[in-house]
Amino acid sequence: MAIFLIVKYVNPTMAKPKLTIMPDKAQHVEITSPNDLALNKLCELLRVLANDLEFPTADGEYPWPQPQLDLCAQYGVFKWFFEEQYGGFGWSEHDLTLGYLALSAACQTTTFIITQRAGACRHIALSGNDYVQNELIPDLLSGSHFSTVGISHLTTSHRHLAQPVLRAEETEKGFVLNGFSPWVTGAVQADTIMVGAQLEDGRQILTVVPTNIPGVKTETPAHLVAFSSSHTSRVNFEEAEVDGKWLLAGPIENMMAQGTGARTGGRQTSTLAIGLAGAAIDFITAESENRPNIIPPVTALGNEWSELRGVLLASVAGKETCGIEELRQRCNNLVLRATQASLSVAKGTGFVTGHPAGRWCCEALFFMVWSCPQSVMNAQLCQLARIPSE
Ligand SMILES: Cc1cc2nc3c(=O)[nH]c(=O)nc-3n(C[C@H](O)[C@H](O)[C@H](O)COP(=O)(O)OP(=O)(O)OC[C@H]3O[C@@H](n4cnc5c(N)ncnc54)[C@H](O)[C@@H]3O)c2cc1C
């Protein structure tokens, strides 16, 4: 049976999208390696659909990229993140990095949502909790279950406050949660959220929380500078009792420093930044074919991009030539400059909503705040102030 997708074609020089219909013939081709041609096909589809996410629907809300996530499911993307023993493809860090580089150049919003989903999958796979694994992994692999993470309050958010914002109390049955998780991507869409919470004695837990249990209340998704379609919102917990069968890790002190803890400022954020910078540089390269004056800057940006991609892949392979935080700073710096260069090249046309250059600039700002460790934040500020960092 042929399935058709309604998609918009965007001419990069025009802001107005044109409706067209494209058959998705490759819907059953699973991408089993980053060299599969099907990855290019999926990225082409995501690139075309990305423009849709910039426009709110009639009710003023931004659309959740369900068609994009359905495509990813059809192409087997969700299997990349699980080992073969669970029915996944068990991609290596190297292959995942290549996969993320391709996806993120095509559609940052969809790829960002996938990173949060993959974060939940990773913790579930590492937990050794048979109940959770049997219950969730089959549907996570097929894409029929959506899980996300709410852990930033244990790493990079609300850390300056005296009290933890999400508290857990151990009961006979499990844990009662009170407080909130400030940022949860796709919370309103989620069947389960993997949250971190702190006990009174300072120990922390990571637990799956089914979103339909009493006391879990998701706020309306925030309107953001970019990625509004990621439906990121605060989730409130009022006497929400989570059964102990959902516990993934803990109670333990300093959960995030442990092997199964969530990593901040890791290579994944840098990967998505390089992916986005690549999209902007490709755009400028195409423009430079008829505009020779653009060639020197795009050549310099392209060289820097290739070098950083090499540094990233070496780092993933354990052959670090610079530390993870320095890599993050360099990637942040490049993505901000490359996207702004694309806007400069696209000129006023790029400033009209619907042109990718303007969108890329807004998306690049996210890397200044996403899971950004204090040291990267400090270096960023010093760079902006043009003073040497400590
Ligand atoms: C679009 C988006 C999606 C996200 N998705 C997720 C997700 O799915 N899961 C997840 O776990 N996390 C997610 N995050 C969280 C993200 O990774 C960071 O944790 C977050 O951006 C940190 O910002 P914050 O405003 O919460 O930081 P905070 O440090 O809490 O800062 C909040 C405010 O407090 C003030 N402040 C900060 N530090 C101090 C200080 N030392 N003294 C006094 N005042 C201070 C500042 O004025 C600041 O505006 C998301 C974030 C965004 C923006």
The ligand as an SDF file (V2000), in Angstrom:
LIG
                    3D

 53 58  0  0  0  0  0  0  0  0999 V2000
   14.3160   24.1990   24.9850 C   0  0  0  0  0  0  0  0  0  0  0  0
   14.8980   23.4680   26.1480 C   0  0  0  0  0  0  0  0  0  0  0  0
   14.6750   22.1080   26.2620 C   0  0  0  0  0  0  0  0  0  0  0  0
   15.1980   21.4060   27.3490 C   0  0  0  0  0  0  0  0  0  0  0  0
   14.9050   20.0730   27.4680 N   0  0  0  0  0  0  0  0  0  0  0  0
   15.3000   19.4070   28.5520 C   0  0  0  0  0  0  0  0  0  0  0  0
   14.8880   18.0540   28.7580 C   0  0  0  0  0  0  0  0  0  0  0  0
   14.1700   17.4460   27.9700 O   0  0  0  0  0  0  0  0  0  0  0  0
   15.3100   17.4250   29.8860 N   0  0  0  0  0  0  0  0  0  0  0  0
   16.0990   18.0510   30.7980 C   0  0  0  0  0  0  0  0  0  0  0  0
   16.4430   17.4160   31.7990 O   0  0  0  0  0  0  0  0  0  0  0  0
   16.5070   19.3280   30.6230 N   0  0  0  0  0  0  0  0  0  0  0  0
   16.1320   20.0260   29.5310 C   0  0  0  0  0  0  0  0  0  0  0  0
   16.5090   21.3450   29.3830 N   0  0  0  0  0  0  0  0  0  0  0  0
   17.3420   22.0050   30.4330 C   0  0  0  0  0  0  0  0  0  0  0  0
   18.7270   22.4750   29.9620 C   0  0  0  0  0  0  0  0  0  0  0  0
   19.5430   21.3910   29.6380 O   0  0  0  0  0  0  0  0  0  0  0  0
   19.4000   23.3460   31.0400 C   0  0  0  0  0  0  0  0  0  0  0  0
   19.3880   22.6980   32.2580 O   0  0  0  0  0  0  0  0  0  0  0  0
   18.6860   24.6810   31.1900 C   0  0  0  0  0  0  0  0  0  0  0  0
   18.7080   25.3520   29.9680 O   0  0  0  0  0  0  0  0  0  0  0  0
   19.3340   25.5250   32.2850 C   0  0  0  0  0  0  0  0  0  0  0  0
   18.6640   26.7760   32.3310 O   0  0  0  0  0  0  0  0  0  0  0  0
   17.8740   27.2950   33.6220 P   0  0  0  0  0  0  0  0  0  0  0  0
   17.2520   28.6020   33.2430 O   0  0  0  0  0  0  0  0  0  0  0  0
   16.9780   26.2670   34.1430 O   0  0  0  0  0  0  0  0  0  0  0  0
   19.1230   27.5220   34.6120 O   0  0  0  0  0  0  0  0  0  0  0  0
   19.1310   28.0440   36.1090 P   0  0  0  0  0  0  0  0  0  0  0  0
   20.5320   27.9010   36.5890 O   0  0  0  0  0  0  0  0  0  0  0  0
   18.0670   27.4340   36.9120 O   0  0  0  0  0  0  0  0  0  0  0  0
   18.8170   29.5790   35.9390 O   0  0  0  0  0  0  0  0  0  0  0  0
   17.5000   30.1070   36.0930 C   0  0  0  0  0  0  0  0  0  0  0  0
   17.6030   31.5740   36.4770 C   0  0  0  0  0  0  0  0  0  0  0  0
   18.2000   31.6370   37.7550 O   0  0  0  0  0  0  0  0  0  0  0  0
   19.1390   32.6850   37.8070 C   0  0  0  0  0  0  0  0  0  0  0  0
   20.4470   32.1550   38.2590 N   0  0  0  0  0  0  0  0  0  0  0  0
   21.1950   31.2160   37.6620 C   0  0  0  0  0  0  0  0  0  0  0  0
   22.3130   30.9600   38.3720 N   0  0  0  0  0  0  0  0  0  0  0  0
   22.2670   31.7640   39.4470 C   0  0  0  0  0  0  0  0  0  0  0  0
   23.1220   31.9530   40.5630 C   0  0  0  0  0  0  0  0  0  0  0  0
   24.2910   31.3000   40.7100 N   0  0  0  0  0  0  0  0  0  0  0  0
   22.7450   32.8490   41.4900 N   0  0  0  0  0  0  0  0  0  0  0  0
   21.6070   33.5330   41.3680 C   0  0  0  0  0  0  0  0  0  0  0  0
   20.7530   33.3910   40.3420 N   0  0  0  0  0  0  0  0  0  0  0  0
   21.0740   32.5190   39.3850 C   0  0  0  0  0  0  0  0  0  0  0  0
   19.2500   33.2720   36.4160 C   0  0  0  0  0  0  0  0  0  0  0  0
   18.6660   34.5430   36.4140 O   0  0  0  0  0  0  0  0  0  0  0  0
   18.4960   32.3370   35.5320 C   0  0  0  0  0  0  0  0  0  0  0  0
   17.7080   33.0080   34.5660 O   0  0  0  0  0  0  0  0  0  0  0  0
   15.9950   22.0720   28.3130 C   0  0  0  0  0  0  0  0  0  0  0  0
   16.2310   23.4520   28.1830 C   0  0  0  0  0  0  0  0  0  0  0  0
   15.6800   24.1520   27.1390 C   0  0  0  0  0  0  0  0  0  0  0  0
   15.9140   25.6390   27.0420 C   0  0  0  0  0  0  0  0  0  0  0  0
  1  2  1  0
  2  3  1  0
  2 52  2  0
  3  4  2  0
  4  5  1  0
  4 50  1  0
  5  6  2  0
  6  7  1  0
  6 13  1  0
  7  8  2  0
  7  9  1  0
  9 10  1  0
 10 11  2  0
 10 12  1  0
 12 13  2  0
 13 14  1  0
 14 15  1  0
 14 50  1  0
 15 16  1  0
 16 17  1  0
 16 18  1  0
 18 19  1  0
 18 20  1  0
 20 21  1  0
 20 22  1  0
 22 23  1  0
 23 24  1  0
 24 25  2  0
 24 26  1  0
 24 27  1  0
 27 28  1  0
 28 29  2  0
 28 30  1  0
 28 31  1  0
 31 32  1  0
 32 33  1  0
 33 34  1  0
 33 48  1  0
 34 35  1  0
 35 36  1  0
 35 46  1  0
 36 37  1  0
 36 45  1  0
 37 38  2  0
 38 39  1  0
 39 40  1  0
 39 45  2  0
 40 41  1  0
 40 42  2  0
 42 43  1  0
 43 44  2  0
 44 45  1  0
 46 47  1  0
 46 48  1  0
 48 49  1  0
 50 51  2  0
 51 52  1  0
 52 53  1  0
M  END
$$$$
